[in-house]
Structures are given as structure tokens and as C-alpha cells.
Amino acid sequence: MLALKVGKIVKLLSTILLSVFASVTAIASPDLKVGDIILQPLDCWTCSLIEAEERTIYSHMGLVLEVHPRILVGEAFGTVKLTPLEEFAQKTQRNQRMLVLRLKNPNMTEFLGQQKSPLMAVFRGVFLNKPYDPEFLWDNVDRSGNEKFYCSEFIAKLLSGFLRVTFPIKRMHYNVNRSAWEKYFNGNVPDGKWGNSPADFERSGLFYKVREL
């Protein structure tokens, strides 16, 4: 009787472990390349404002900077940091999926893969640990003179500087849910300031959609 119960427990644990391994593998090994962009839906008040304003489900994004032995994503979230893909994915809004974008120009994608070490060096030297910019301003610094970045700004500036290509930038608008934006910015909404958003990458002709995660 005891042997039968132990056998059932072992079988149940094996099933659970296989399920967990399959889900982690699906996230950790999605055939990503250095330079891929991951658009992500988030569940927060500000995120919902961004998504409504930009007519998208995506309010955050990251950049794949390493694929072996582990997929690492550069993101501006709290600070500019390097995050394992499985940890990055945990923030995704429930019942939503992330979207992978890749540069249409295969030469650029190949170049980023070949130059991943210099790309990572630029990331670490210029962007890593820089403060997040909740004001969404294109040129903004903290009291110590450190430049602040929000997610799409950081990625545009890193890739633009490395590839010598101009990535999406526009005059920002905050018209949808205006009263909420007024509250968020304490009455000083930065209308017409230069900037961008994840949706600008989503709609850019420089990228194509690879797959959802």
C-alpha cells in the first residue's frame, strides 16, 4: 500500500516537473537573436494610459542583448538593467502575450549578432544602471547629471548609436484620458516634446513581426 502511494506521488511530481520544464523551455528557448525587440503588455494605471494613447496593447519593451548561454534582455524598468528572459516575461499582463520584432534588414541583424560583445559593452558603459525617466522626456537628467531613460527611448538611442540608423521619434501627445494625464504629470503635461513609445516600434517599417511569446 505504501509503495503504491509513493509511486503515485513520484508520478505526480514527474508530471509537474515536466510541465514546469516545458513552460520554462518555451520561454527560454524561442530562437531569439541579438537585436530582437520584445514588446510587452503590462498591467498598471500608467500602462493603461500609454496603451490607450498609442492605440496598442503594448506599454513596455526590451532589447535582446544575449542569447547564449542564457537569454538576457536590456530594459528600462526602475533603472536600466539586464534581465533574464524568464524574469522579464513574468511582468506580462495576464492573458496577454509578448511580441517579438526583428529588423527587416538581415545585414543589420547579422551585424548585431556578430558585434554582440561591443553592443553589450556600449550598453554597460552608457546605459546600465541609469535611472528610469517617468516624465518621458527625450533629454532628461537627474540631479546628479545622469541621463534618465524610459523603455523605448533607451532602445532607440542604443540601436541608433550602434547602427547609425534613425529609429522612431515623434512629437508626443497626451490627448486620450487627458484628465488622467494631467494628474500623472501634476498639471505640467509635456505636449509636443520629442519622444517615442513601444507602439512606434510596433508600427515601424524597419521591423517585422517574428512571433508571440
C-alpha positions as CSV (number, residue, x, y, z in Angstrom):
1,M,0.0,0.0,0.0
2,L,2.8,2.4,0.9
3,A,4.7,1.5,-2.2
4,L,1.6,2.3,-4.3
5,K,1.2,5.7,-2.6
6,V,4.9,6.5,-3.1
7,G,4.6,5.5,-6.8
8,K,1.6,7.9,-7.3
9,I,3.5,10.7,-5.6
10,V,6.5,10.2,-7.8
11,K,4.4,10.1,-10.9
12,L,2.6,13.3,-9.9
13,L,5.8,15.1,-9.2
14,S,7.3,13.9,-12.5
15,T,4.2,15.3,-14.3
16,I,4.5,18.6,-12.5
17,L,8.3,18.9,-13.2
18,L,7.8,18.1,-16.9
19,S,5.1,20.7,-17.2
20,V,7.2,23.3,-15.5
21,F,10.2,22.4,-17.7
22,A,8.1,22.6,-20.8
23,S,6.8,26.1,-19.9
24,V,10.3,27.4,-19.0
25,T,11.8,25.9,-22.1
26,A,9.1,27.6,-24.2
27,I,10.1,31.0,-22.8
28,A,13.9,30.4,-22.5
29,S,14.5,29.0,-26.0
30,P,12.3,30.8,-28.5
31,D,15.0,31.2,-31.2
32,L,15.6,34.8,-30.4
33,K,18.5,36.8,-31.9
34,V,20.6,39.7,-30.5
35,G,18.9,42.9,-31.5
36,D,15.4,41.4,-31.3
37,I,12.8,43.7,-29.6
38,I,10.2,42.3,-27.3
39,L,7.0,44.3,-26.9
40,Q,5.2,43.6,-23.6
41,P,1.7,44.4,-22.2
42,L,1.9,45.5,-18.6
43,D,-0.9,45.8,-16.1
44,C,-0.7,49.2,-14.3
45,W,-2.5,52.5,-14.3
46,T,0.2,54.4,-16.3
47,C,0.5,51.4,-18.7
48,S,-3.2,51.6,-19.5
49,L,-2.9,55.3,-20.2
50,I,0.1,54.6,-22.6
51,E,-1.8,51.8,-24.3
52,A,-4.9,53.9,-24.8
53,E,-3.0,56.9,-26.0
54,E,-0.9,54.9,-28.5
55,R,-3.7,52.5,-29.6
56,T,-1.8,49.4,-28.7
57,I,-1.7,46.6,-26.1
58,Y,2.0,47.2,-25.5
59,S,3.3,49.6,-22.9
60,H,6.8,48.2,-22.3
61,M,9.6,46.8,-24.4
62,G,13.0,45.2,-24.0
63,L,16.0,44.5,-26.3
64,V,17.7,41.1,-26.6
65,L,21.4,41.6,-25.8
66,E,22.5,38.0,-25.2
67,V,21.2,34.6,-26.3
68,H,23.8,32.1,-25.1
69,P,24.0,30.5,-22.6
70,R,21.0,32.5,-21.4
71,I,18.7,35.0,-23.0
72,L,19.2,38.4,-21.4
73,V,17.0,41.4,-22.1
74,G,18.0,45.1,-21.7
75,E,15.2,47.2,-20.3
76,A,14.4,50.5,-18.6
77,F,12.3,49.4,-15.7
78,G,13.0,51.0,-12.4
79,T,16.5,51.5,-13.7
80,V,18.2,50.4,-17.0
81,K,19.1,46.9,-16.3
82,L,19.8,43.4,-17.8
83,T,17.1,40.9,-17.1
84,P,16.8,37.2,-17.8
85,L,14.0,36.5,-20.3
86,E,12.0,34.3,-17.9
87,E,12.1,37.1,-15.3
88,F,11.2,39.7,-17.9
89,A,8.2,37.6,-19.1
90,Q,6.8,37.4,-15.6
91,K,5.7,41.0,-15.8
92,T,3.4,40.3,-18.8
93,Q,-0.2,41.2,-18.2
94,R,-2.4,38.2,-17.5
95,N,-4.0,36.6,-20.6
96,Q,-1.8,38.6,-22.9
97,R,1.4,37.7,-24.8
98,M,4.6,39.4,-25.8
99,L,5.5,40.2,-29.4
100,V,9.0,39.8,-30.9
101,L,10.1,42.2,-33.6
102,R,13.2,41.8,-35.8
103,L,14.9,44.3,-38.1
104,K,13.8,43.7,-41.7
105,N,17.4,44.3,-42.9
106,P,19.1,40.9,-42.5
107,N,22.5,42.6,-42.7
108,M,21.7,44.6,-39.6
109,T,20.5,41.6,-37.7
110,E,23.7,39.7,-38.7
111,F,25.8,42.6,-37.8
112,L,24.3,42.9,-34.3
113,G,24.9,39.1,-33.8
114,Q,28.5,39.4,-34.9
115,Q,29.1,42.5,-32.8
116,K,27.2,41.4,-29.7
117,S,30.2,42.0,-27.4
118,P,30.7,45.6,-28.5
119,L,27.0,46.2,-28.3
120,M,26.9,44.8,-24.7
121,A,29.9,47.0,-23.9
122,V,28.1,50.1,-25.1
123,F,25.0,49.0,-23.1
124,R,27.1,48.5,-19.9
125,G,29.2,51.7,-20.4
126,V,26.4,54.1,-21.3
127,F,23.1,52.8,-20.2
128,L,23.3,50.2,-17.5
129,N,22.0,51.4,-14.0
130,K,20.9,54.7,-15.4
131,P,17.7,56.0,-13.7
132,Y,14.3,55.5,-15.3
133,D,12.5,58.6,-16.7
134,P,8.8,58.7,-15.6
135,E,8.5,62.1,-17.3
136,F,9.0,60.5,-20.8
137,L,11.4,63.3,-21.9
138,W,13.9,62.7,-24.7
139,D,16.7,64.7,-23.0
140,N,16.3,64.5,-19.2
141,V,18.8,64.2,-16.4
142,D,18.6,63.6,-12.6
143,R,20.1,66.0,-10.0
144,S,23.5,64.2,-10.4
145,G,23.6,64.9,-14.1
146,N,22.8,61.2,-15.0
147,E,20.7,60.9,-18.1
148,K,17.3,59.2,-17.4
149,F,15.7,56.8,-19.9
150,Y,12.3,55.2,-20.4
151,C,12.0,51.9,-22.2
152,S,11.5,52.9,-25.8
153,E,13.9,55.8,-25.6
154,F,16.8,53.7,-24.2
155,I,16.4,51.1,-27.1
156,A,16.1,53.8,-29.8
157,K,19.2,55.5,-28.6
158,L,21.3,52.4,-28.1
159,L,20.4,51.0,-31.6
160,S,20.6,54.3,-33.3
161,G,24.1,55.0,-32.0
162,F,25.3,51.5,-32.8
163,L,23.7,51.0,-36.2
164,R,23.8,54.7,-37.3
165,V,20.1,54.4,-38.2
166,T,17.3,56.7,-37.1
167,F,14.7,54.9,-35.1
168,P,11.1,56.1,-34.3
169,I,10.8,59.6,-32.7
170,K,7.9,62.0,-32.9
171,R,6.2,64.9,-31.1
172,M,4.4,63.3,-28.2
173,H,0.7,63.8,-27.5
174,Y,-1.4,63.1,-24.4
175,N,-4.9,63.6,-25.5
176,V,-6.7,60.4,-24.6
177,N,-7.8,60.4,-21.0
178,R,-6.5,63.9,-20.7
179,S,-7.6,64.4,-17.1
180,A,-5.6,61.3,-16.1
181,W,-2.5,62.6,-17.8
182,E,-2.9,66.0,-16.1
183,K,-3.0,64.1,-12.8
184,Y,0.0,62.0,-13.7
185,F,2.2,65.0,-14.7
186,N,0.9,67.2,-11.9
187,G,-0.7,69.6,-14.4
188,N,2.5,70.0,-16.5
189,V,1.9,67.7,-19.4
190,P,4.9,67.7,-21.9
191,D,2.8,68.2,-25.0
192,G,4.7,68.3,-28.2
193,K,8.0,67.2,-26.7
194,W,10.2,64.7,-28.7
195,G,9.9,61.1,-27.7
196,N,8.6,57.7,-28.7
197,S,6.7,54.6,-27.4
198,P,6.6,50.9,-27.9
199,A,3.8,51.4,-30.5
200,D,6.2,53.4,-32.7
201,F,8.4,50.3,-33.0
202,E,5.3,48.1,-33.5
203,R,4.3,50.2,-36.4
204,S,7.7,51.0,-37.8
205,G,8.6,49.8,-41.3
206,L,12.1,48.9,-40.0
207,F,10.8,45.8,-38.3
208,Y,8.8,42.7,-39.0
209,K,6.8,40.6,-36.5
210,V,8.6,37.3,-35.7
211,R,6.2,35.6,-33.3
212,E,4.4,35.9,-30.0
213,L,5.9,34.6,-26.7
